[in-house]
Structures are given as structure tokens and as C-alpha cells.
Amino acid sequence: MFALQNIRISKYFLPLNSLLISHSRNLDYLHQIDVNPAAKCDATIQHELDSCEKNAILRKHRNNVPAIRTILENLNATHLSQTEIQKLQKSLQLELLKLPNKTHPRVLNYGDDPKELSRYNKQTEFTFKPKEFSELATKANLFRMDHLGNFTGHKSYYLMGAAAEMEHALTEYFLTKLKSVGFRLMSVPDILPKEVIEGCGMQTSGERTQVYKLNSGKCLSGTSEMALAGFFANKIFDEEELPIKVTSVSRCYRAETSGLHEEKGMYRVHQFTKVEMFSVCAEEKSEEMLESFKNIEISLFDKLGIHFKLLDMPPSELGAPAYQKYDIESWMPGRQMWGEISSCSNCTDYQAKRLNIRYRTANNEIKYAHTVNGTAGAIPRLLITLFENNQLENGAIRVPTELRKYINNIEEIKKEKRLPELKLVKHISSPKVTDT
């Protein structure tokens, strides 16, 4: 990983507190470098920065390498005060943290398109035009999303009756399966310090951030992966304790939404329920763990009978922390589109170095762990694909066999009694209370 642990700039010693920033593992040996002021920056660092810049551009990530070069050049200036040095050191740390992870060699030549690896189950055939989830569920009095802007905000929704029961059935289905293959269930907080979220590779500031920030300075979690990773921060495990596999159900909060027609309704919303998988493992085991996560996801969705495809994602779709990533997309016939329902990523030591998650080998060597994460189920999108693929011409929804035992053995979801309409008012006044 990109590690500038100690850099000697001119006569000044710049410690970065063993801050190991990601891109090239080849920089791990740079424990101390003398930089010739005349040369502005050591040739070895320049070479690695070139590599970092190439990687950032390939991943369509913000290229901040020029800013790093400028800071290093400024640190070569003579007659810098201690305050100026400390300010530049802090700026360097912040810029290094923004660099993306290294990219798996397998995907370097994918361009901008994912590679489809396989498809599962047959596409549902209809003798009628299939409806989109919102229309299906609204007509069955199971879903409400309209006219909520002044009440719960844009992109909010209510699930009611059997739709709400299906949400819990899916959650129970995923957790039952995950616990049977060695995952430990954890309940996690939804409010986190920004340092934990940033340590996972998500920016909490800027115009394009997806993170909700509270007045206290803390943030709403975008996925339980963040809280799970934070739980293991600043810990050292014995290698025989690894791998650790945990799962959690949480509400996920995302500030971004979409105005695209195909992503209307519940497809992309501000908050939703998700079942997450997370692992801390030894450095040589993370690729094997990623394959395990991928196979678990395939098994979970295959048993639900939905038509889906497995994608190996290109560099431009890896975000900042992922070294490699698989996506799973399901066919949504009401929308006539493929929609992402799951993913899993190998983040190598990108998160572990930021959160200080380490392990002790049998030779008593301390190493940074690797982290792997995966979505067992993003509930709203699974409800979309299950409702749309299992709809009947009369508007009923067939419940997949695997879920029936979690929903009172109901075979079909039918129209329910209409709930009272939600009426918005500007002011609510309490009734007057008189003495008797």
C-alpha cells in the first residue's frame, strides 16, 4: 500500500505516524527517505506517485496526486517555521488519505464496462404486461410513497401489511442462512463519528458526499459495514482468531437520490434496510473470503428463484476502498431493466490501515488485516424484484417457497383493506381542556 511512514524533507523530519495510505504495496518499505532539496522529491517517490496517478485516472477517481506533489515541493522550501511545517504535514496526510486502493490486475483492461460472468434462473414469462412495484403494491394497499414530502421528506416510503411482513421475512431468511455458515449476528449503532466513516473510504464532506451529517458533527451510517469496521478499530488479533465473520441488520442512510425515470419509486431512497456481511481476515485470505461471500450471495438469491446475473466490476466502479468487487443484478420486468441488488468487495488493507486493525502472525509479526464486505440483501430492491417477477394477472403476488415459513406460510399476497389516507396539515392544535 502507499506508505509514507517517515519522510525526511530537507533538514526537517516529517513523521506520518505510520500512516499507511493505499495504492501500491511497494511503498511499504519506505520507512525513511531523504529528499534532496535540489531534486524537489526523491525519484522513488516520484515513480510511485506516477503509479498512484495512473491508478486514480483508471478508476475515474479524483486525481489529487498533483496536490501531493505540490505539498512535497513546498516542504522542501527553506526557512519554514514549525507551524508551516505542521500545516503542510496535515495537508499531506489529508491528501494521502484520499487516494484509492490498488486495483486487481484481473480488471485493469475491462474499460468502463463490467464483465458478465454468469446468469442464474430463467427470466419470468408473462402472458400480460407486468406492472412496476409501486403500481402493484399501491393497488394492493401495501405501499405509500406519494404526498409524503412535507411529512417525512422526499424519497420516503411506508410499507404496510404483507409488504412489511415480507421485509421482515427477507431479513430473517438472510440471517438464518448466514448464521448457519458461521456468521455472528451483531446489532450496531446508526450514528457514527466521521472518522470511522472516512476510515472506511467514504468522504463526509464536499458537494457529492452521500453522508448525512448531524449538528453534533457525527454522521448517519450509510451501511452497517461502517459500524462493523469501527468495532474492530485499534485491535490486534492473534492470527488463529481469524477470519472473523459478522453480520448485521441496519437502516442505511444515503443523502443522494436519483431523478432517473428507471430509478423512480423505492429503487433509490434516502433510507432503507440492509443485511450486511463483514469479515476481518489475514492478508493472504481476503481473495478467498471474497469468493466465499460471492458464493453465499449467489446461493441466497438462487433459492429465491429470481433471474440474476453476476458481474465482475471494472476499475471505474470500485469506489475508493475496493481492490476488486462483484455486483449482482436482477431482472426487474415491471421496469424492464437490470437493477443492482447486491455486491461484495475485497478492500485488502485499505480500511484496516485507516482504522488500525491488525493481527499477530505465528512468527509474532504484526500485520494489517484485510477486510471484506458484502450485501446479503438490500431489502427495497429485493421487494421490487420479487413483486415484479412473481406477480399474477389478478394483481396478487406469489411468495417464493423459501420465504413462506417466515411469513406464516402465505402462498400469495393479495389486496388488503385500505388504510386511512394520510392528510397533511400546516398546524396541529391540541383540544382545549376545561376544569370540571
C-alpha positions in Angstrom: 0.0 0.0 0.0 1.1 3.6 -0.4 3.0 4.2 2.8 4.9 7.3 3.5 5.8 6.4 7.1 8.7 8.8 7.6 9.9 11.4 5.1 12.9 13.5 5.7 12.3 16.7 3.8 15.5 18.9 3.7 16.6 19.3 7.3 13.1 18.6 8.7 11.8 15.2 9.8 8.2 14.6 8.8 6.6 11.7 10.8 3.3 10.4 9.4 2.7 8.2 12.5 3.0 5.0 10.5 0.1 6.3 8.3 -0.1 3.7 5.6 -2.0 5.1 2.7 -3.2 3.0 -0.1 -2.2 2.4 -3.6 1.0 0.5 -4.1 2.2 -2.1 -1.6 5.7 -1.4 -3.0 5.8 1.7 -0.8 5.7 -0.3 2.4 9.5 -0.4 2.5 9.8 3.4 2.5 10.4 3.8 6.2 12.6 6.8 5.8 13.5 8.8 2.7 16.0 11.6 2.3 14.7 14.1 -0.3 17.3 16.3 -1.9 16.0 19.9 -2.0 17.5 20.4 -5.4 15.7 17.4 -6.8 12.5 18.5 -5.0 11.4 15.0 -4.4 13.0 11.6 -4.3 12.9 9.7 -7.6 11.4 6.6 -5.9 8.5 8.7 -4.5 8.0 10.3 -7.9 7.8 6.9 -9.5 5.2 5.7 -7.0 3.2 8.9 -7.3 3.2 8.3 -11.1 1.7 4.9 -10.4 -0.8 6.4 -8.0 -1.9 9.0 -10.6 -2.3 6.3 -13.3 -4.4 4.2 -10.9 -6.6 7.2 -9.9 -7.3 8.1 -13.5 -8.1 4.5 -14.4 -10.6 4.3 -11.6 -12.1 7.7 -12.6 -11.3 8.8 -9.1 -10.5 12.4 -8.2 -6.8 12.8 -9.2 -5.2 14.6 -6.2 -1.6 13.5 -7.0 -0.7 16.9 -8.3 -1.7 18.4 -5.0 0.5 15.8 -3.2 3.5 16.7 -5.4 2.9 20.4 -4.7 2.9 19.8 -0.9 6.1 17.8 -1.1 7.7 20.6 -3.1 6.6 23.1 -0.5 8.1 21.1 2.2 11.4 21.5 0.5 11.3 25.2 0.9 14.0 26.7 3.2 13.3 28.7 6.3 9.9 27.1 7.0 8.6 27.7 10.5 7.5 24.8 12.7 3.9 26.0 12.3 4.2 26.0 8.5 5.7 22.5 8.5 2.9 21.1 10.7 0.3 22.7 8.5 1.9 21.1 5.4 2.2 17.8 7.2 -1.5 17.8 8.0 -2.4 18.7 4.4 -0.2 15.9 3.1 -1.9 13.4 5.4 -5.4 14.5 4.2 -4.4 14.2 0.6 -2.8 10.8 1.0 -6.0 9.5 2.7 -8.0 10.4 -0.5 -6.0 8.1 -2.7 -7.9 5.0 -3.9 -6.9 1.4 -3.2 -4.8 -0.5 -5.6 -6.7 -2.3 -8.5 -6.8 -6.0 -9.0 -4.7 -6.9 -12.2 -7.6 -9.0 -13.5 -9.8 -6.0 -14.1 -7.3 -3.5 -15.4 -8.3 -3.9 -19.1 -12.0 -4.0 -18.6 -12.5 -0.4 -19.7 -15.7 1.1 -18.2 -17.9 -2.0 -18.6 -18.3 -4.9 -16.1 -17.6 -8.4 -17.3 -20.7 -10.7 -17.1 -19.6 -14.0 -15.5 -22.8 -15.9 -15.3 -26.7 -15.8 -15.3 -29.0 -17.7 -13.0 -32.5 -19.0 -13.3 -34.9 -18.3 -16.2 -36.5 -15.0 -16.9 -40.1 -15.0 -15.9 -42.5 -15.2 -18.9 -45.8 -13.3 -18.7 -49.0 -13.5 -20.7 -49.7 -9.9 -19.7 -47.8 -6.7 -19.4 -46.0 -6.8 -16.0 -46.5 -3.9 -13.7 -43.9 -1.9 -11.8 -43.6 -2.4 -8.0 -45.1 0.9 -7.0 -48.2 0.3 -9.0 -48.6 -3.3 -7.8 -48.1 -2.6 -4.1 -50.1 0.7 -4.1 -53.1 -1.0 -5.7 -52.8 -3.8 -3.0 -52.7 -1.1 -0.3 -49.3 -2.3 0.8 -47.1 0.7 -0.1 -47.3 4.5 0.1 -44.8 7.0 -1.3 -46.9 9.8 -2.7 -47.6 13.1 -0.9 -45.0 12.5 1.8 -42.7 15.4 1.0 -44.0 17.7 3.8 -44.3 14.9 6.3 -41.2 12.6 6.1 -39.3 14.2 3.3 -38.6 13.4 -0.4 -37.9 9.8 -1.3 -39.6 8.4 1.8 -42.0 5.4 1.9 -44.2 3.3 4.0 -44.5 -0.5 3.7 -47.7 -1.9 5.1 -49.3 -5.3 5.8 -47.8 -8.1 3.8 -45.2 -5.9 2.3 -43.8 -5.0 5.7 -44.0 -8.7 6.7 -42.1 -9.6 3.5 -39.4 -7.1 4.6 -39.0 -9.0 7.9 -39.3 -12.3 6.2 -36.3 -11.5 3.9 -34.3 -10.2 6.9 -35.0 -13.4 8.8 -34.2 -15.6 5.7 -30.8 -13.9 5.2 -29.8 -14.1 8.9 -30.8 -17.7 9.3 -28.7 -18.7 6.3 -25.7 -16.6 7.3 -25.7 -17.8 10.9 -25.7 -21.4 9.6 -22.4 -20.7 7.8 -20.6 -19.2 10.7 -21.5 -15.5 10.8 -22.1 -13.9 14.2 -25.0 -11.6 14.5 -24.3 -8.0 15.8 -26.6 -5.1 16.4 -24.8 -1.8 15.5 -25.3 1.9 16.0 -26.6 4.1 13.2 -24.8 7.3 14.4 -21.0 7.2 13.9 -18.1 9.5 14.2 -17.0 10.9 10.8 -13.5 9.4 11.4 -15.0 5.8 11.2 -16.9 6.6 8.0 -13.9 8.2 6.4 -11.7 5.3 7.6 -13.9 3.0 5.6 -13.2 5.1 2.5 -16.3 7.4 2.3 -15.9 11.1 2.3 -18.2 13.0 4.7 -17.7 16.5 3.2 -18.0 18.0 -0.2 -20.8 18.5 -2.7 -21.0 14.9 -3.8 -21.0 13.3 -0.4 -23.7 10.6 0.3 -23.4 11.1 4.0 -25.9 12.8 6.3 -24.1 14.9 8.9 -25.7 15.9 12.2 -25.3 19.1 14.0 -23.1 17.3 16.6 -20.6 16.6 13.8 -21.4 12.9 13.8 -22.9 11.2 10.9 -25.7 8.7 10.0 -24.3 5.4 8.8 -24.7 4.6 5.1 -24.3 0.9 5.8 -23.6 -1.3 8.8 -20.2 -2.1 7.2 -19.0 1.1 8.7 -20.1 0.3 12.3 -18.8 -3.2 12.0 -15.4 -2.0 10.8 -15.3 0.6 13.5 -16.0 -2.1 16.1 -12.6 -3.7 15.3 -10.6 -0.4 15.1 -7.4 -0.3 17.1 -7.4 -4.0 17.9 -4.7 -6.6 17.4 -5.9 -10.2 16.9 -3.9 -13.4 17.0 -3.9 -15.0 13.6 -5.6 -18.1 14.8 -8.6 -15.9 15.8 -9.1 -15.1 12.1 -11.2 -15.0 10.0 -13.9 -13.1 11.9 -17.2 -13.2 10.1 -20.1 -11.0 11.4 -23.5 -9.9 10.0 -25.8 -7.1 10.9 -29.3 -5.7 10.0 -29.5 -1.9 10.0 -31.1 1.1 8.5 -28.9 2.7 5.9 -29.0 6.5 5.2 -27.9 7.9 1.9 -28.1 11.6 1.1 -28.1 11.0 -2.7 -31.1 10.0 -4.8 -31.8 9.9 -8.5 -34.1 11.7 -10.8 -33.8 9.0 -13.5 -37.2 7.6 -14.5 -36.0 4.0 -14.3 -34.9 4.6 -10.7 -38.2 6.0 -9.6 -40.1 4.9 -6.6 -38.4 2.8 -3.9 -35.4 1.9 -6.1 -33.2 4.7 -4.8 -34.2 6.2 -1.5 -32.8 8.1 1.5 -33.1 5.3 4.0 -33.6 1.5 3.7 -33.0 -1.8 5.5 -30.0 -3.9 4.6 -28.4 -7.1 5.8 -24.6 -6.8 5.7 -21.7 -9.3 5.8 -18.3 -8.3 7.0 -15.0 -10.1 7.6 -11.6 -9.4 9.1 -9.0 -11.9 7.8 -5.3 -12.4 7.2 -3.8 -10.7 4.2 -3.4 -13.9 2.1 -7.0 -14.9 2.8 -9.0 -12.0 1.5 -9.4 -13.1 -2.1 -10.6 -16.5 -0.8 -13.0 -14.7 1.5 -14.4 -12.6 -1.3 -15.1 -15.7 -3.3 -16.9 -17.1 -0.3 -19.1 -14.0 0.1 -19.9 -14.1 -3.6 -20.9 -17.7 -3.5 -23.1 -17.1 -0.4 -24.9 -14.3 -2.2 -25.5 -16.4 -5.3 -26.9 -19.2 -3.2 -29.2 -16.8 -1.3 -30.7 -15.3 -4.5 -30.8 -18.6 -6.4 -33.0 -20.2 -3.8 -35.5 -17.3 -4.2 -35.9 -18.2 -7.8 -35.1 -14.7 -9.2 -33.4 -14.2 -12.6 -30.0 -12.5 -11.9 -26.5 -12.1 -13.3 -23.0 -11.9 -11.7 -20.7 -9.1 -12.8 -17.0 -8.5 -12.2 -16.7 -4.8 -11.9 -14.3 -2.5 -13.8 -11.9 -0.1 -12.1 -14.2 2.9 -12.6 -16.9 1.1 -10.4 -14.7 0.2 -7.4 -15.0 3.4 -5.5 -12.1 4.3 -3.2 -11.7 1.3 -0.9 -12.3 -1.8 -3.1 -9.4 -3.8 -4.7 -11.9 -5.9 -6.5 -15.7 -6.1 -6.5 -18.6 -8.3 -7.7 -22.1 -6.9 -8.3 -25.3 -8.9 -8.7 -28.1 -7.5 -10.8 -31.6 -8.9 -11.0 -34.1 -8.5 -13.9 -37.0 -6.3 -12.9 -39.7 -6.9 -15.6 -42.0 -4.1 -14.5 -39.2 -1.6 -15.1 -37.7 -3.5 -18.0 -34.3 -3.1 -16.5 -31.5 -4.9 -14.6 -31.1 -3.5 -11.1 -28.3 -4.0 -8.6 -29.5 -6.0 -5.6 -26.1 -6.9 -4.1 -22.4 -6.5 -4.2 -19.3 -7.7 -2.3 -15.8 -6.2 -2.2 -12.3 -7.0 -1.1 -10.8 -3.9 0.5 -7.5 -5.5 1.3 -5.8 -3.4 4.0 -7.2 -0.1 2.9 -9.7 0.2 5.7 -7.6 -1.7 8.2 -4.7 0.8 7.9 -7.0 3.7 8.4 -8.8 2.1 11.4 -5.7 0.3 12.7 -7.0 -3.2 12.6 -4.1 -5.6 12.9 -3.1 -9.2 13.7 -0.2 -11.1 15.1 1.3 -13.9 13.0 2.6 -17.2 14.3 6.1 -15.6 14.0 5.0 -12.7 16.2 4.9 -10.3 13.3 2.3 -7.6 13.5 0.5 -7.1 10.2 -2.5 -5.1 9.0 -5.6 -7.2 8.5 -7.7 -7.3 5.3 -11.4 -6.5 5.3 -14.1 -8.0 3.0 -17.7 -6.8 2.9 -20.9 -7.9 1.1 -24.6 -7.2 0.9 -26.7 -10.2 1.7 -29.8 -8.3 0.9 -30.8 -4.7 0.2 -34.5 -5.1 1.1 -36.3 -2.5 -1.0 -34.7 -3.6 -4.3 -35.4 -7.3 -3.4 -39.0 -6.4 -2.8 -39.1 -4.7 -6.2 -37.7 -7.8 -8.0 -39.7 -10.3 -6.0 -43.0 -8.4 -6.5 -42.4 -7.8 -10.2 -41.2 -11.3 -11.0 -43.9 -13.1 -9.0 -46.9 -11.0 -9.9 -50.1 -12.6 -11.2 -52.5 -11.1 -13.7 -55.1 -10.5 -11.0 -52.6 -8.4 -9.0 -51.7 -11.0 -6.4 -48.1 -11.7 -5.6 -46.8 -15.3 -5.4 -44.5 -15.7 -2.3 -41.3 -17.7 -3.1 -41.3 -21.1 -1.4 -38.1 -20.3 0.6 -39.8 -17.3 2.3 -43.2 -18.8 3.2 -42.1 -20.2 6.5 -41.1 -16.7 7.6 -44.4 -15.2 6.6 -47.0 -17.5 8.2 -46.9 -19.9 5.2 -48.7 -17.4 3.0 -48.5 -18.5 -0.6 -50.0 -15.4 -2.2 -50.1 -11.8 -1.2 -53.5 -10.2 -2.1 -55.1 -6.8 -1.9 -55.6 -5.7 1.7 -58.1 -3.5 3.4 -57.4 0.1 2.5 -55.8 2.1 5.3 -56.9 5.7 6.0 -55.5 8.3 3.7 -52.7 10.5 5.1 -53.7 14.1 5.1 -51.2 16.9 5.6 -52.0 19.9 7.7 -49.9 23.0 8.4 -50.7 23.2 12.1 -51.9 20.7 14.7 -53.7 22.2 17.6 -54.4 20.3 20.8 -58.0 20.2 22.1 -58.8 22.6 24.9 -59.0 21.1 28.3 -61.5 22.6 30.8 -61.7 22.1 34.5 -64.7 20.2 35.8 
